[in-house]
Amino acid sequence: MTTSRYTEQEEAARTTFRRFVEKKVLPQAKEIDEAKAFPRKLFVEAGELGFFGMRYPEKWGGNEAGTLAYLLAVAELARGNLSLAACCTMQSLMGTYFIFRSGQDSLCERFLAPAIRGDKVGTICMTEPNAGSDLDAMTTTAKEDGQCFVLNGTKTWITSAPVADFFTVFAVTGDKKELSIFLVESGTPGLIVGRSIEKMGLWASLTSEVIFDGCKIPKSHLLGNKNQGRDYLREILAKIRLTTAALALGVGEIALEEATRYANERVQFGKPIGKFQAVSMSLAERATEMEAARHLMEYAAWREDQNLANMKEASMAKLFASETALKACESAARVFASYGYAMEYPVQRYLRDVRFTLIGGGTSEILKLVIAKEMGL
Ligand SMILES: Cc1cc2nc3c(=O)[nH]c(=O)nc-3n(C[C@H](O)[C@H](O)[C@H](O)COP(=O)(O)OP(=O)(O)OC[C@H]3O[C@@H](n4cnc5c(N)ncnc54)[C@H](O)[C@@H]3O)c2cc1C
């Protein structure tokens, strides 16, 4: 009798990345964070295990795993170190998706295949200083000039930008503010990686501004159809939200496990603190919520694989998983008390890192608006 609700492929993905995390990531999770540097060695190793190709066909070096298998792998990486997981998901999905989606073999050969091998690092550039939740306010433009497009504008909060080999960039191309997506290679004149952003968490996932100042790129670097960027944006947002739900699950679950272990070990007033109901009930509530978050994510993943509309479900999964994971990390910090405040224990890092999952891919407020709209409100 099987003891797993997952398919063989899903279980294999989970086990592969759990082993990787336990052997390679957890023993140095603190050092990875404190180095505040791109974790290239582990990033490449995750690539060698097939992580970057999970959403892509064999033709480009991928292994075309199902959505749930992919999300289970993401959650395992997030248990190890959320910065590493964030860099890896940027590579496996957000930073590479539109190259694949464009269907241009020459670009897939030059950029997607090396990204899947971990040889080239990719990014996605949507956010601007005055266009965060409101991406309609984007002002970066791409104007046709003979055989080229010329990009002008500033993007911000771009994950992996300081180490990137290529940038997939949203820019305004139409009179009615229609958007298109472009591929810009690092080293292109007029592309400037600007100031780095110091963050409260995700220290090993580098983030910076990216400036386009008369940046000329060949017309062949238009990804997909001109002026259809808004449709593409909607398409990827559901995927980003599901991925972010998995990131939140991973960090929430490990925080809860650490808190449970500590509650059994730490003795006060003559018994393990986990025997006090104030502690055990709080952890029991968090465990129930985390399990519910996992089920929501799995349902949305199933819908994606059935090609059913899943914007509402992916948004629900991300909203619930990130808010729940934040509560789990907060409860863990309470259980650890002073040790939860100490830099030598990981709980403070979980609490700092998890906040990212409430922002990236849409804030909780924006997700509620999206869900309400999908409900017909
Ligand atoms: C660590 C990190 C990495 C990131 N990486 C990337 C990346 O690689 N590429 C990229 O393009 N972007 C990236 N982002 C940017 C991210 O997508 C945006 O930060 C996010 O979309 C929110 O935008 P904002 O921070 O400008 O907040 P704002 O849009 O300014 O929102 C501020 C507050 O107002 C609320 N709000 C806004 N509008 C409404 C409304 N209509 N109703 C109710 N409340 C509202 C928000 O919920 C929020 O609480 C990253 C962000 C972080 C933190």
The ligand as an SDF file (V2000), in Angstrom:
LIG
                    3D

 53 58  0  0  0  0  0  0  0  0999 V2000
   12.8110   40.7460   -2.5980 C   0  0  0  0  0  0  0  0  0  0  0  0
   12.0340   41.2200   -3.7910 C   0  0  0  0  0  0  0  0  0  0  0  0
   12.3530   40.7670   -5.0610 C   0  0  0  0  0  0  0  0  0  0  0  0
   11.6700   41.2490   -6.1680 C   0  0  0  0  0  0  0  0  0  0  0  0
   12.0460   40.8180   -7.4350 N   0  0  0  0  0  0  0  0  0  0  0  0
   11.4410   41.3540   -8.5190 C   0  0  0  0  0  0  0  0  0  0  0  0
   11.9090   41.0050   -9.8430 C   0  0  0  0  0  0  0  0  0  0  0  0
   12.8030   40.1800  -10.0140 O   0  0  0  0  0  0  0  0  0  0  0  0
   11.3160   41.6100  -10.9010 N   0  0  0  0  0  0  0  0  0  0  0  0
   10.3020   42.5320  -10.7680 C   0  0  0  0  0  0  0  0  0  0  0  0
    9.8250   43.0280  -11.7570 O   0  0  0  0  0  0  0  0  0  0  0  0
    9.8540   42.8920   -9.5260 N   0  0  0  0  0  0  0  0  0  0  0  0
   10.4050   42.3330   -8.4050 C   0  0  0  0  0  0  0  0  0  0  0  0
    9.9740   42.6980   -7.1470 N   0  0  0  0  0  0  0  0  0  0  0  0
    8.9710   43.7620   -7.0170 C   0  0  0  0  0  0  0  0  0  0  0  0
    7.5990   43.2980   -6.5690 C   0  0  0  0  0  0  0  0  0  0  0  0
    6.9460   42.5860   -7.5650 O   0  0  0  0  0  0  0  0  0  0  0  0
    6.8400   44.5460   -6.1240 C   0  0  0  0  0  0  0  0  0  0  0  0
    7.5070   45.0190   -4.9620 O   0  0  0  0  0  0  0  0  0  0  0  0
    5.3980   44.2900   -5.8140 C   0  0  0  0  0  0  0  0  0  0  0  0
    4.6810   44.0820   -6.9960 O   0  0  0  0  0  0  0  0  0  0  0  0
    4.7490   45.4260   -4.9950 C   0  0  0  0  0  0  0  0  0  0  0  0
    5.0570   46.6760   -5.5190 O   0  0  0  0  0  0  0  0  0  0  0  0
    5.5710   47.8700   -4.5740 P   0  0  0  0  0  0  0  0  0  0  0  0
    6.6080   47.3110   -3.6670 O   0  0  0  0  0  0  0  0  0  0  0  0
    5.9610   48.9960   -5.4490 O   0  0  0  0  0  0  0  0  0  0  0  0
    4.3350   48.2590   -3.6610 O   0  0  0  0  0  0  0  0  0  0  0  0
    3.1460   49.3290   -4.0170 P   0  0  0  0  0  0  0  0  0  0  0  0
    2.4790   48.9460   -5.2840 O   0  0  0  0  0  0  0  0  0  0  0  0
    3.6730   50.7180   -3.9080 O   0  0  0  0  0  0  0  0  0  0  0  0
    2.1690   49.0630   -2.7980 O   0  0  0  0  0  0  0  0  0  0  0  0
    2.3670   49.6390   -1.5120 C   0  0  0  0  0  0  0  0  0  0  0  0
    1.1970   49.1980   -0.6080 C   0  0  0  0  0  0  0  0  0  0  0  0
   -0.0400   49.6790   -1.1450 O   0  0  0  0  0  0  0  0  0  0  0  0
   -0.9360   48.6120   -1.3310 C   0  0  0  0  0  0  0  0  0  0  0  0
   -1.7490   48.8450   -2.5350 N   0  0  0  0  0  0  0  0  0  0  0  0
   -1.3240   49.2570   -3.7680 C   0  0  0  0  0  0  0  0  0  0  0  0
   -2.3610   49.3520   -4.6080 N   0  0  0  0  0  0  0  0  0  0  0  0
   -3.4670   49.0110   -3.9030 C   0  0  0  0  0  0  0  0  0  0  0  0
   -4.8560   48.9070   -4.2230 C   0  0  0  0  0  0  0  0  0  0  0  0
   -5.3290   49.1630   -5.4500 N   0  0  0  0  0  0  0  0  0  0  0  0
   -5.7110   48.5220   -3.2360 N   0  0  0  0  0  0  0  0  0  0  0  0
   -5.2610   48.2220   -1.9880 C   0  0  0  0  0  0  0  0  0  0  0  0
   -3.9550   48.3030   -1.6320 N   0  0  0  0  0  0  0  0  0  0  0  0
   -3.0740   48.6900   -2.5810 C   0  0  0  0  0  0  0  0  0  0  0  0
   -0.0550   47.3810   -1.5090 C   0  0  0  0  0  0  0  0  0  0  0  0
   -0.7470   46.1810   -1.2110 O   0  0  0  0  0  0  0  0  0  0  0  0
    1.0430   47.6780   -0.5310 C   0  0  0  0  0  0  0  0  0  0  0  0
    0.6430   47.3010    0.7600 O   0  0  0  0  0  0  0  0  0  0  0  0
   10.6110   42.1900   -6.0080 C   0  0  0  0  0  0  0  0  0  0  0  0
   10.2460   42.6000   -4.7160 C   0  0  0  0  0  0  0  0  0  0  0  0
   10.9380   42.1300   -3.6210 C   0  0  0  0  0  0  0  0  0  0  0  0
   10.5570   42.6100   -2.2490 C   0  0  0  0  0  0  0  0  0  0  0  0
  1  2  1  0
  2  3  1  0
  2 52  2  0
  3  4  2  0
  4  5  1  0
  4 50  1  0
  5  6  2  0
  6  7  1  0
  6 13  1  0
  7  8  2  0
  7  9  1  0
  9 10  1  0
 10 11  2  0
 10 12  1  0
 12 13  2  0
 13 14  1  0
 14 15  1  0
 14 50  1  0
 15 16  1  0
 16 17  1  0
 16 18  1  0
 18 19  1  0
 18 20  1  0
 20 21  1  0
 20 22  1  0
 22 23  1  0
 23 24  1  0
 24 25  2  0
 24 26  1  0
 24 27  1  0
 27 28  1  0
 28 29  2  0
 28 30  1  0
 28 31  1  0
 31 32  1  0
 32 33  1  0
 33 34  1  0
 33 48  1  0
 34 35  1  0
 35 36  1  0
 35 46  1  0
 36 37  1  0
 36 45  1  0
 37 38  2  0
 38 39  1  0
 39 40  1  0
 39 45  2  0
 40 41  1  0
 40 42  2  0
 42 43  1  0
 43 44  2  0
 44 45  1  0
 46 47  1  0
 46 48  1  0
 48 49  1  0
 50 51  2  0
 51 52  1  0
 52 53  1  0
M  END
$$$$
